[in-house]
Amino acid sequence: MTDRTQRARTPTRMKITAISTFLVPPRWCFVRIDTDAGISGWGEPIVEGRAHTVAAAVDELSDYLIGKDPRFIEDHWNVMYRGGFYRGGPILMSALAGIDQALWDIHGKALGVPVHSLLGGQVRDRIRVYSWIGGDRPAETARAAKDAVARGFSAVKMNATEEVQFVDTHEKVSRVLENVQAVRDAVGREVGLAVDFHGRVHKPMAKVLMRELAPFGLMFIEEPVLSEHLECIPELASLSPAPIALGERLYSRFDFKRVLQTGGVDIIQPDPSHSGGITETRKIAAMAEAFDVALALHCPLGPIALAANLQLDAVCYNAFIQEQSLGIHYNANNDLLDYLTDRAPFAYEGGYVAIPQGPGLGIEINQEYVDERAAEGHRWRNPIWRHADGSVAEW
């Protein structure tokens, strides 16, 4: 295609005419941005359990965006981030993230190219994916791991524990080790196994568990403690050969700057539906690469979120594996592929998924089905757990 032909296909003027949100089962929020050029873009702005709040934030941000050219993505990002005076945090950054994804989707569709082409072009053809096993409370992990491997996955991730007190019993520790051993016995050491502490474990017990898990050859240990306790990470990292991963509850490059400066983290896990979208997450990934830290994007969400993740995986050299939600325990009423008109972009093969090559985010959303499910909506809330003494436990 010549430059002249490309310019002829690209609208010289374009304005945002409408921004609509859709709360759809099982626990997702989609946003659609429409333009006067007949091109619409999709994003997934969501904080799990706070979907209505994020949708309200999207509505507030739309006051600025209506009438603007959607292709000035960097400037729009800065206005939405800096123009409100108060910034950061899960709600605002997730609202901004979904809008940013939709703007990139529009830009790619307007030019007839995938988003990764606009970000410098892909550095890989495909990326490894992993499957969740065992649910919120680890159960039947060995069987679930075998099922995942039978479906073609070469890596799995499981929650380590149920509720864990600051200092808990050896019985709890033994249960963790039994579950991990059962998975190893079921699938062998060639299958990647990640164990997610999920921020449920406090430093005293993290020290115990990380020492005890050392022999299992884990792919990584996720959120050994909550991200607000970053000062503990270097000490914990010295106790285990497993790489430490965290970042799903961090929202900007400024949050991740402290992670990288503190040290001890080997893998960062920003979520492009929480961490400011494609624009910001690309910067986070590049900053991590300068510290020789790997990237494993967080994505237990819907199809638009996964599509945005794959656009980033395509261009981020330090990306090595991708979370995805197909068959995850949260997806009771709807699953990852239900909202697509064509499921081909997410065809997993040999434990990998190919980088989408379609325009924009590379997927086509079934608007009719979105409307149908949005009429039902959802009010998903995460469980509230309590310890044996009645105090609230981390979930």
Salt bridges, closest charged atoms under 4 A:
ASP34 OD1 - ARG32 NE 2.84
GLU48 OE1 - HIS274 NE2 3.03
ASP69 OD2 - ARG71 NH2 2.89
GLU74 OE2 - LYS283 NZ 2.49
ASP105 OD2 - LYS109 NZ 3.10
ASP136 OD1 - HIS329 NE2 3.21
GLU140 OE1 - ARG143 NH2 2.71
ASP147 OD2 - ARG143 NH1 2.98
GLU162 OE1 - ARG137 NH1 3.69
GLU162 OE1 - ARG175 NH1 3.93
GLU163 OE2 - ARG137 NH2 2.93
ASP168 OD2 - LYS172 NZ 3.07
GLU171 OE2 - ARG175 NH2 3.00
GLU222 OE1 - LYS157 NZ 2.59
GLU223 OE1 - ARG249 NH2 2.95
GLU231 OE1 - ARG258 NH2 3.67
GLU235 OE1 - LYS203 NZ 2.91
GLU235 OE2 - LYS207 NZ 3.33
GLU248 OE2 - HIS298 NE2 3.37
ASP271 OD2 - HIS274 NE2 3.66
ASP271 OD2 - HIS298 ND1 2.67
GLU280 OE1 - ARG253 NH2 2.74
GLU323 OE2 - LYS157 NZ 3.50
GLU323 OE1 - HIS298 NE2 3.89
ASP338 OD1 - ARG343 NH2 3.68
GLU376 OE1 - ARG373 NH1 2.76
